[in-house]
Amino acid sequence: MTSHFQKLECGAKTRNGTSCDSQELGRGGRCRLHGGLSTGPKTIEGRRRSALNIGKSYDDLLAEKQKRQFRHQYAHARV
């Protein structure tokens, strides 16, 4: 029988096979090391849908990213 006063632990499996003993739980019942945030869509289809959610096309977002990269390279290439 569990007690209400028992401390909750992360419980995620660590690299050495034991469970994580961290008691600082965040959203999802895992600690900050084991409850990672989403890294975003990986497929082209997912990226296109994500772009549409913010009101732009994927091609427009890709063009903006390429412009930023070019400006960054140009700014750091000056002598």
N, C-alpha and C positions, 0 to 999 in steps of 0.2 A: 504494500500500500504506500503510495507516494504522499508526501506531506506538502502542504502549501508553502511551507518555509524552506523546502529543499531548493537549492540554487540550481538554476537551469544552466546547462553547458551547451556549447556549440555542437559537439558530437560528430563533426565532420571527420572523415578518415584522413589521417596525416600520411606523409610519405613513408614513415616507418611502420604503418599499419595500426597504430593506436588511435584512439579518438581524441579530438581536440578538446582541451579542458578549459578553453577561454570562456569566461562568464559574461563578457561584454557583448551581448547579443544586439543585433540590429534588426532591420526588416527581414522577414523570412526565417528568423530563428537561427541564423548563423552569425559568426563573428565577422569582423571587417575583412579578415583574410580569406574566409571561405564563402562569403556571400556576395561574390562579385557582381558588378553591374553589367548590363548588356553591352556588348561591343558593337552592336548595330547589325544591319543586314549585310549578308555576305554575297548574295547572288545579285546579278544585274537586275533581275526582275524585282527583287526586294528593294534595291536601291531606287529603282524607278518609282515604286509605290511610295517609298518614304519621301521622295522629292515631291510627289504630288500632294502629300499631306501638308507640306508647308507652302503649297501654291506655286511651285516652280516645276519645270520639266527637268529630268535627269541630265539631259544634254546641256541645259543652261547652267546647272550646278557644276558639271564637269568642265565647261568652258571657264567659269569663274575660278575654279581650282587651278586650271592650267595658267590663267593670267596671274594669279597670286604666286605660283611657283616661278614663272618667268621673271616677275618683278623682284622676287627674292634673290634669284640667281643673278640678275642684272645689278642689283644694289650691292651684292657682295663681290662682284667681279671687277668693280671699279678700282683703279689703282691711283 
